[in-house]
Amino acid sequence: IYIMCNHTRYGGGGIYNFFCTFTTDNQFNEYLFVHEFGHSFAGLSDEYYTSATAYDNFYSAKLEPVEPNVTALHDPQNIKWKEFVKEGTEIPTPWEKENYDKMEYTWQKQRTEMNNRTAELKRSGASKEEIKKAEDDYAKADKEHSDKMAEYLNSSKYKGVVGAFEGAGYTTKGLYRPMLDCIMFTKSCDVFCKVCETAIVKVINHYLE
């Protein structure tokens, strides 16, 4: 079941084997459609960890997540996607996380400030033109940041590597994702990583049997 919400604000959600929803009238609507599909169809986890969410401590550090695309790495030698890890790949896998985090958290602060300004304009009865300009300014900045992060991740020497990259499931430390980027990680990516792709195919094959 897909619930399409006619709204310009970025957002969505998906519950495995139940339903998913997304907003249709923003510049990332196609990405949202596919991202939320990953949740509801294949039970994939969110891999991002810098954005604010409505919940904290979603995963326990003591337990291995049930989702196929995140791990607490309690047993590095038997990581759940080890069939895709090439011999010699470091587990956990180092990546340019410090610089990524710095850029992301800087944007998250700016993003919050811009959204708060738009909300204040609406509360104070500002003109439609002023509100529209604030929304357009945010959309432009959001797209520029997304493109910047895509360029940064695509330039990494770890692009295309399957390993265990720290930062996943709304958690900056202690949870790991299979590849540097994925539709479940950033909206600048337009493909699922190898592990997520395999999970989706597995569900399709289940229904075909």
Backbone as numpy.savetxt, mean C-alpha at the origin, in Angstrom:
# Nx Ny Nz CAx CAy CAz Cx Cy Cz
-18.50 -8.56 -4.35 -19.36 -7.37 -4.35 -18.46 -6.14 -4.35
-18.69 -5.24 -5.29 -17.93 -4.00 -5.36 -18.86 -2.82 -5.10
-18.52 -2.01 -4.12 -19.30 -0.81 -3.80 -18.52 0.40 -4.28
-19.07 1.11 -5.25 -18.41 2.27 -5.83 -19.00 3.54 -5.21
-18.15 4.33 -4.58 -18.60 5.55 -3.91 -18.23 6.77 -4.76
-19.23 7.53 -5.15 -19.00 8.70 -6.00 -18.51 9.87 -5.15
-17.21 9.89 -4.93 -16.62 10.94 -4.10 -15.19 11.19 -4.57
-14.73 12.42 -4.38 -13.39 12.78 -4.84 -12.30 12.37 -3.85
-12.67 12.12 -2.61 -11.66 11.80 -1.60 -11.08 10.41 -1.84
-9.76 10.30 -1.69 -9.08 9.02 -1.87 -9.44 8.08 -0.73
-9.84 6.85 -1.07 -10.10 5.89 -0.01 -10.80 4.64 -0.50
-10.75 3.62 0.33 -11.40 2.36 0.00 -11.14 1.34 1.08
-11.64 0.14 0.87 -11.43 -0.94 1.82 -11.90 -2.25 1.23
-11.36 -3.33 1.72 -11.76 -4.63 1.22 -11.70 -5.69 2.30
-12.69 -6.55 2.36 -12.74 -7.65 3.32 -12.71 -8.96 2.54
-11.80 -9.81 2.89 -11.59 -11.05 2.14 -12.87 -11.87 2.01
-13.16 -12.26 0.78 -14.29 -13.13 0.46 -15.64 -12.51 0.83
-15.68 -11.17 0.87 -16.93 -10.51 1.25 -17.23 -9.36 0.29
-16.67 -8.19 0.53 -16.93 -7.07 -0.36 -15.74 -6.11 -0.33
-15.73 -5.18 -1.27 -14.75 -4.10 -1.22 -15.40 -2.83 -1.75
-14.81 -1.71 -1.40 -15.35 -0.42 -1.79 -14.21 0.53 -2.15
-14.50 1.50 -3.00 -13.50 2.49 -3.35 -14.19 3.75 -3.86
-13.48 4.87 -3.79 -14.02 6.12 -4.30 -13.65 6.27 -5.77
-14.61 6.73 -6.55 -14.45 6.71 -8.01 -13.96 8.01 -8.63
-14.10 9.12 -7.91 -13.88 10.42 -8.56 -12.56 11.08 -8.17
-11.52 10.28 -8.01 -10.20 10.86 -7.78 -9.20 10.27 -8.77
-8.03 10.87 -8.84 -7.07 10.52 -9.88 -6.49 9.11 -9.74
-6.65 8.50 -8.57 -6.11 7.16 -8.35 -7.20 6.11 -8.29
-8.37 6.38 -8.89 -9.49 5.45 -8.76 -9.20 4.07 -9.36
-8.48 4.02 -10.47 -8.18 2.72 -11.07 -7.25 1.91 -10.17
-6.28 2.60 -9.57 -5.39 1.92 -8.63 -6.19 1.39 -7.44
-7.06 2.22 -6.89 -7.86 1.81 -5.73 -8.70 0.58 -6.05
-9.28 0.56 -7.24 -10.11 -0.58 -7.65 -9.30 -1.88 -7.55
-8.09 -1.87 -8.09 -7.27 -3.08 -8.12 -6.71 -3.41 -6.73
-6.29 -2.38 -6.00 -5.74 -2.59 -4.66 -6.77 -3.25 -3.74
-7.98 -2.71 -3.73 -9.02 -3.27 -2.86 -9.45 -4.66 -3.34
-9.36 -4.89 -4.64 -9.60 -6.23 -5.18 -8.64 -7.23 -4.54
-7.39 -6.83 -4.37 -6.39 -7.71 -3.76 -6.80 -8.16 -2.37
-7.40 -7.24 -1.60 -7.88 -7.59 -0.26 -9.05 -8.57 -0.33
-10.07 -8.20 -1.07 -11.33 -8.94 -1.02 -11.29 -10.26 -1.78
-10.51 -10.32 -2.85 -10.48 -11.54 -3.66 -9.43 -12.54 -3.18
-8.26 -12.04 -2.80 -7.16 -12.95 -2.47 -6.68 -12.85 -1.03
-7.32 -12.02 -0.22 -6.92 -11.92 1.18 -5.54 -11.34 1.38
-5.14 -10.43 0.50 -3.81 -9.82 0.60 -3.79 -8.74 1.68
-2.64 -8.60 2.30 -2.46 -7.58 3.32 -2.00 -6.27 2.69
-2.30 -5.16 3.36 -1.64 -3.91 3.00 -0.16 -4.05 3.33
0.68 -3.55 2.43 2.11 -3.60 2.68 2.68 -2.25 3.09
1.88 -1.18 2.95 2.39 0.14 3.32 2.43 0.30 4.84
3.20 1.26 5.30 3.33 1.44 6.75 3.52 2.89 7.18
3.57 3.82 6.24 3.80 5.22 6.63 2.52 6.03 6.73
1.45 5.58 6.10 0.19 6.32 6.13 -0.56 6.09 7.43
-1.27 7.12 7.88 -2.10 6.99 9.07 -3.28 6.07 8.78
-3.64 5.24 9.75 -4.78 4.34 9.59 -5.71 4.49 10.80
-6.87 3.87 10.69 -7.86 3.96 11.77 -7.58 2.95 12.87
-6.50 2.19 12.74 -6.20 1.17 13.73 -4.70 1.10 13.97
-4.31 0.77 15.19 -2.92 0.61 15.55 -2.67 -0.84 15.99
-1.43 -1.28 15.84 -1.05 -2.63 16.28 -1.98 -3.69 15.70
-2.20 -3.60 14.40 -3.10 -4.54 13.73 -2.57 -5.96 13.81
-1.25 -6.10 13.73 -0.62 -7.41 13.81 0.17 -7.54 15.11
0.16 -8.73 15.68 0.97 -9.01 16.86 2.36 -9.47 16.41
3.38 -8.93 17.05 4.75 -9.30 16.71 5.04 -10.76 17.03
4.22 -11.36 17.88 4.45 -12.73 18.30 3.83 -13.76 17.35
2.97 -13.30 16.46 2.25 -14.22 15.58 2.59 -13.98 14.12
2.60 -15.05 13.35 2.81 -14.94 11.91 1.49 -14.55 11.25
1.46 -13.47 10.47 0.23 -13.07 9.78 -0.28 -14.18 8.85
-1.59 -14.31 8.74 -2.16 -15.34 7.87 -2.10 -14.93 6.40
-2.00 -13.64 6.13 -1.97 -13.18 4.75 -0.70 -13.68 4.05
-0.81 -13.97 2.77 0.33 -14.58 2.05 1.47 -13.63 1.75
1.25 -12.32 1.86 2.26 -11.35 1.38 2.94 -10.55 2.48
2.76 -10.92 3.74 3.52 -10.30 4.82 3.98 -11.39 5.78
5.12 -11.15 6.42 5.64 -12.13 7.37 6.31 -11.44 8.54
6.26 -12.08 9.69 6.98 -11.60 10.87 8.40 -12.17 10.90
8.69 -13.03 9.96 10.03 -13.60 9.76 10.57 -14.29 11.02
9.73 -15.08 11.65 10.17 -15.83 12.82 11.11 -16.97 12.43
10.99 -17.43 11.19 11.84 -18.53 10.70 12.38 -18.15 9.32
13.44 -17.35 9.28 13.96 -16.84 8.00 14.31 -17.93 6.99
14.70 -19.10 7.46 15.07 -20.17 6.54 13.86 -20.78 5.85
12.69 -20.57 6.43 11.47 -21.14 5.85 10.42 -20.06 5.63
10.86 -18.94 5.10 9.94 -17.85 4.80 8.83 -18.37 3.89
7.62 -17.90 4.07 6.46 -18.50 3.40 6.52 -18.42 1.87
7.31 -17.51 1.33 7.46 -17.44 -0.14 8.87 -17.83 -0.58
9.48 -18.77 0.15 10.87 -19.13 -0.14 11.06 -19.72 -1.53
9.99 -20.24 -2.13 10.11 -20.80 -3.48 10.50 -19.75 -4.51
10.29 -18.47 -4.19 10.61 -17.39 -5.12 11.92 -16.67 -4.78
12.53 -17.04 -3.67 13.76 -16.37 -3.23 14.97 -17.06 -3.85
15.74 -16.30 -4.60 16.93 -16.86 -5.24 18.03 -17.11 -4.22
18.80 -18.14 -4.48 19.92 -18.48 -3.60 20.88 -17.30 -3.50
21.30 -17.00 -2.29 22.23 -15.90 -2.07 21.56 -14.59 -1.68
20.22 -14.55 -1.74 19.50 -13.34 -1.35 19.50 -13.19 0.16
19.90 -12.03 0.65 19.90 -11.79 2.09 18.48 -11.76 2.64
18.29 -12.43 3.78 17.01 -12.42 4.48 17.28 -12.05 5.94
16.78 -10.93 6.44 16.01 -9.91 5.72 16.85 -9.21 4.66
16.17 -8.61 3.71 16.83 -8.00 2.56 17.03 -6.51 2.78
18.26 -6.03 2.70 18.50 -4.59 2.90 17.91 -3.78 1.76
17.44 -2.59 2.07 16.97 -1.67 1.02 17.11 -0.24 1.52
16.83 0.71 0.66 17.06 2.12 0.97 15.93 2.69 1.83
15.67 2.03 2.95 14.52 2.35 3.79 14.63 3.70 4.49
15.81 4.04 4.95 15.97 5.28 5.71 15.58 6.50 4.88
16.07 6.57 3.65 15.72 7.70 2.78 14.26 7.65 2.38
13.76 6.45 2.11 12.35 6.30 1.75 11.46 6.82 2.88
11.76 6.39 4.10 10.96 6.81 5.25 11.00 8.33 5.43
12.17 8.91 5.26 12.30 10.36 5.43 11.40 11.10 4.45
11.41 10.68 3.19 10.57 11.33 2.18 9.09 11.09 2.44
8.76 9.86 2.83 7.36 9.52 3.06 6.77 10.26 4.26
7.51 10.29 5.36 6.96 10.94 6.56 6.89 12.45 6.39
7.80 13.01 5.59 7.71 14.43 5.27 6.43 14.71 4.49
6.12 13.84 3.53 4.90 14.00 2.75 3.66 13.79 3.61
3.68 12.81 4.49 2.52 12.56 5.33 2.18 13.78 6.19
3.21 14.47 6.66 2.99 15.69 7.44 2.36 16.77 6.57
2.92 16.94 5.37 2.39 17.94 4.44 0.96 17.58 4.03
0.74 16.31 3.79 -0.59 15.83 3.39 -1.63 16.15 4.46
-1.29 15.89 5.71 -2.21 16.17 6.81 -2.52 17.66 6.90
-1.49 18.48 6.76 -1.69 19.93 6.82 -2.60 20.41 5.70
-2.41 19.89 4.49 -3.23 20.31 3.36 -4.68 19.85 3.52
-4.87 18.63 3.99 -6.23 18.13 4.20 -6.93 18.89 5.33
-6.17 19.23 6.36 -6.76 20.00 7.46 -7.18 21.39 6.99
-6.39 21.97 6.11 -6.74 23.29 5.58 -8.03 23.22 4.76
-8.15 22.19 3.94 -9.37 22.03 3.14 -10.58 21.84 4.04
-10.42 21.03 5.08 -11.52 20.80 6.02 -11.92 22.10 6.72
-10.94 22.90 7.09 -11.22 24.17 7.76 -11.94 25.13 6.82
-11.56 25.14 5.56 -12.24 25.99 4.58 -13.72 25.61 4.48
-13.99 24.33 4.49 -15.37 23.86 4.40 -16.16 24.23 5.65
-15.52 24.09 6.81 -16.21 24.41 8.07 -16.50 25.91 8.19
-15.60 26.72 7.64 -15.73 28.17 7.79 -16.61 28.81 6.72
-17.14 27.98 5.82 -18.03 28.52 4.80 -17.32 29.23 3.67
-16.11 28.82 3.36 -15.35 29.43 2.26 -16.06 29.19 0.93
-15.70 29.97 -0.06 -16.34 29.85 -1.37 -15.98 28.52 -2.03
-16.83 28.08 -2.95 -16.57 26.84 -3.68 -15.26 26.93 -4.45
-14.97 28.11 -4.97 -13.74 28.30 -5.74 -12.50 28.12 -4.86
-12.56 28.64 -3.64 -11.42 28.52 -2.73 -11.22 27.07 -2.30
-12.32 26.40 -2.03 -12.24 24.99 -1.64 -11.71 24.15 -2.79
-12.21 24.42 -3.99 -11.77 23.68 -5.17 -10.28 23.86 -5.41
-9.78 25.07 -5.22 -8.35 25.33 -5.40 -7.53 24.54 -4.40
-7.98 24.50 -3.15 -7.26 23.74 -2.12 -7.24 22.25 -2.46
-8.36 21.74 -2.95 -8.43 20.33 -3.33 -7.54 20.04 -4.54
-7.53 20.95 -5.49 -6.68 20.77 -6.68 -5.20 20.84 -6.32
-4.85 21.75 -5.42 -3.46 21.87 -4.98 -3.00 20.57 -4.31
-3.90 19.99 -3.51 -3.56 18.73 -2.85 -3.38 17.61 -3.87
-4.31 17.52 -4.81 -4.24 16.47 -5.83 -2.94 16.56 -6.62
-2.54 17.77 -6.95 -1.30 17.97 -7.70 -0.09 17.52 -6.87
-0.06 17.93 -5.61 1.06 17.57 -4.73 1.10 16.06 -4.51
-0.07 15.45 -4.38 -0.15 14.00 -4.17 0.41 13.24 -5.36
0.05 13.68 -6.56 0.54 13.02 -7.78 2.05 13.22 -7.92
2.53 14.40 -7.62 3.96 14.67 -7.72 4.74 13.79 -6.75
4.21 13.64 -5.54 4.89 12.79 -4.56 4.87 11.33 -5.01
3.74 10.88 -5.51 3.63 9.50 -5.98 4.64 9.22 -7.09
4.77 10.15 -8.02 5.73 9.99 -9.12 7.17 9.99 -8.60
7.43 10.83 -7.61 8.76 10.91 -7.02 9.15 9.60 -6.35
8.20 9.01 -5.62 8.50 7.76 -4.93 8.64 6.60 -5.91
7.87 6.64 -6.99 8.00 5.61 -8.02 9.39 5.65 -8.63
9.87 6.84 -8.91 11.21 7.00 -9.47 12.27 6.49 -8.49
12.07 6.80 -7.21 13.03 6.37 -6.19 13.09 4.85 -6.09
11.93 4.21 -6.00 11.90 2.75 -5.87 12.38 2.05 -7.14
12.04 2.61 -8.28 12.45 1.99 -9.55 13.96 2.08 -9.78
14.62 3.02 -9.10 16.06 3.17 -9.26 16.85 2.29 -8.30
16.15 1.59 -7.41 16.82 0.75 -6.42 17.46 -0.48 -7.07
18.59 -0.87 -6.55 19.25 -2.08 -7.06 18.49 -3.34 -6.65
17.53 -3.19 -5.74 16.74 -4.33 -5.29 15.42 -4.47 -6.04
15.19 -3.62 -7.02 13.97 -3.73 -7.81 13.92 -5.10 -8.49
12.79 -5.78 -8.37 12.63 -7.09 -8.98 13.11 -8.26 -8.15
13.73 -7.96 -7.00 14.25 -9.01 -6.12 13.15 -9.49 -5.17
13.02 -10.79 -5.01 12.12 -11.35 -4.00 12.95 -11.67 -2.78
12.57 -11.08 -1.66 13.31 -11.29 -0.42 12.40 -11.06 0.76
12.88 -10.28 1.73 12.08 -9.91 2.89 12.44 -8.47 3.25
11.62 -7.54 2.78 11.88 -6.11 2.93 11.11 -5.57 4.13
11.85 -5.05 5.10 11.19 -4.59 6.33 10.32 -3.37 6.07
9.15 -3.39 6.71 8.15 -2.35 6.53 6.96 -2.92 5.80
5.89 -3.22 6.54 4.69 -3.83 5.93 3.57 -3.84 6.96
2.35 -4.02 6.49 1.23 -4.19 7.41 1.08 -3.09 8.44
1.27 -1.82 8.02 1.14 -0.65 8.89 2.23 -0.57 9.95
3.28 -1.36 9.79 4.32 -1.46 10.81 5.70 -1.22 10.19
6.43 -0.27 10.75 7.74 0.07 10.17 8.83 -0.93 10.55
8.66 -1.61 11.69 9.65 -2.57 12.15 8.99 -3.91 12.47
9.65 -5.00 12.09 9.21 -6.32 12.52 8.29 -7.06 11.57
7.79 -6.40 10.53 7.01 -7.07 9.50 7.68 -6.83 8.15
7.57 -7.81 7.27 8.31 -7.78 6.01 7.40 -8.10 4.83
7.69 -7.49 3.69 6.96 -7.73 2.45 7.89 -8.44 1.46
7.36 -9.09 0.44 8.18 -9.92 -0.44 9.09 -9.16 -1.40
8.60 -8.03 -1.93 9.37 -7.28 -2.92 9.36 -5.80 -2.57
10.24 -5.08 -3.22 10.39 -3.66 -2.90 9.09 -2.90 -3.10
8.39 -3.17 -4.21 7.15 -2.45 -4.50 6.09 -3.40 -5.02
4.85 -2.96 -4.89 3.70 -3.79 -5.26 2.46 -2.91 -5.20
1.41 -3.30 -5.87 0.14 -2.58 -5.77 -0.32 -2.51 -4.31
0.06 -3.49 -3.51 -0.34 -3.48 -2.11 0.57 -2.61 -1.25
1.63 -2.05 -1.86 2.55 -1.19 -1.12 2.37 0.28 -1.46
2.49 0.64 -2.72 2.33 2.05 -3.10 1.38 2.20 -4.28
0.78 3.37 -4.36 -0.11 3.65 -5.49 0.65 4.08 -6.72
1.97 4.12 -6.62 2.79 4.43 -7.79 3.12 3.17 -8.58
2.75 2.01 -8.04 3.03 0.74 -8.71 1.77 0.24 -9.40
1.92 -0.30 -10.61 0.74 -0.75 -11.36 0.70 -2.26 -11.55
1.53 -3.00 -10.81 1.51 -4.46 -10.90 1.60 -5.06 -9.50
1.08 -6.28 -9.36 1.25 -7.02 -8.12 2.64 -7.65 -8.11
3.21 -7.80 -6.93 4.49 -8.49 -6.83 4.27 -9.98 -7.11
5.35 -10.71 -7.23 5.27 -12.13 -7.59 4.44 -12.92 -6.59
4.60 -12.63 -5.31 3.89 -13.37 -4.27 2.39 -13.07 -4.31
2.03 -11.81 -4.45 0.61 -11.44 -4.53 -0.02 -12.01 -5.80
0.70 -11.93 -6.89 0.21 -12.48 -8.15 -0.10 -13.96 -8.02
0.80 -14.68 -7.37 0.62 -16.12 -7.18 -0.58 -16.41 -6.30
-0.79 -15.59 -5.27 -1.93 -15.77 -4.38 -3.25 -15.58 -5.13
-3.28 -14.60 -6.03 -4.49 -14.35 -6.83 -4.77 -15.52 -7.76
-3.72 -16.02 -8.41 -3.88 -17.17 -9.31 -4.37 -18.39 -8.54
-3.89 -18.55 -7.32 -4.30 -19.69 -6.49 -5.80 -19.65 -6.22
-6.32 -18.45 -5.94 -7.76 -18.32 -5.69 -8.55 -18.61 -6.97
-8.07 -18.09 -8.09 -8.74 -18.34 -9.37 -8.80 -19.84 -9.65
-7.68 -20.52 -9.46 -7.64 -21.96 -9.70 -8.57 -22.72 -8.76
-8.70 -22.21 -7.53 -9.61 -22.85 -6.57 -11.05 -22.83 -7.11
-11.45 -21.71 -7.69 -12.82 -21.60 -8.21 -12.99 -22.40 -9.51
-11.89 -22.66 -10.20 -11.98 -23.42 -11.45 -12.02 -24.93 -11.22
-11.60 -25.36 -10.04 -11.56 -26.79 -9.76 -12.96 -27.39 -9.59
